[in-house]
Structures are given as C-alpha cells and as structure tokens.
Amino acid sequence: MSAGHSLRRGYAYGVSTAVHSAPTSGRSTSADMVSLIVMATIVFVIVAVASDPVLAASVGRVFGTAWSDAIGFLLRVVSR
C-alpha cells in the first residue's frame, strides 16, 4: 500500500475516520435549528434594510458614524 493510498483512506498519521464524524446527540439538532433561525433573521433584516431607502440611509449614517468614531479612538490610542 502506498503512502498516498493510505492518506486518501484516512489512515495516515493514525487518524481514525470516526474522530471526524458529526456528533449524534439530539442537542446538535436544536443547535442547528437555532443557527438556521438566526441566519434567516439576519437575511430578513438585510433584505428589509436594502429594500427601503430611508432605512438604508439611516443604517449608512449609523455605520459611518460608528466607523469614524472607531478610527478616532484608534488614532487616540496609538498616538499616546
């Protein structure tokens, strides 16, 4: 058996393929569902903000202010 063949099968360096398998507990399903709900909420908010020009302008102003404040704070910290 060549080294490449054993690497493809997962035998290289003594690593078992069972180590890399997904957990089988019931808690992973609930965590996956929570992650799916959070991602759907984020996508919904992004679409809602992008489709409304007033919300988009407000969010742009908020992020612009936050960005300039963060840069100002970083410059004050570095200049000391």
C-alpha positions, 0 to 999 in steps of 0.5 A: 500500500502506498503512502498516498493510498493510505492518506486518501483512506484516512489512515495516515498519521493514525487518524481514525475516520470516526474522530471526524464524524458529526456528533449524534446527540439530539442537542446538535439538532436544536443547535442547528435549528437555532443557527438556521433561525438566526441566519434567516433573521439576519437575511430578513433584516438585510433584505428589509434594510436594502429594500427601503431607502430611508432605512438604508440611509439611516443604517449608512449614517449609523455605520459611518458614524460608528466607523469614524468614531472607531478610527478616532479612538484608534488614532487616540490610542496609538498616538499616546 
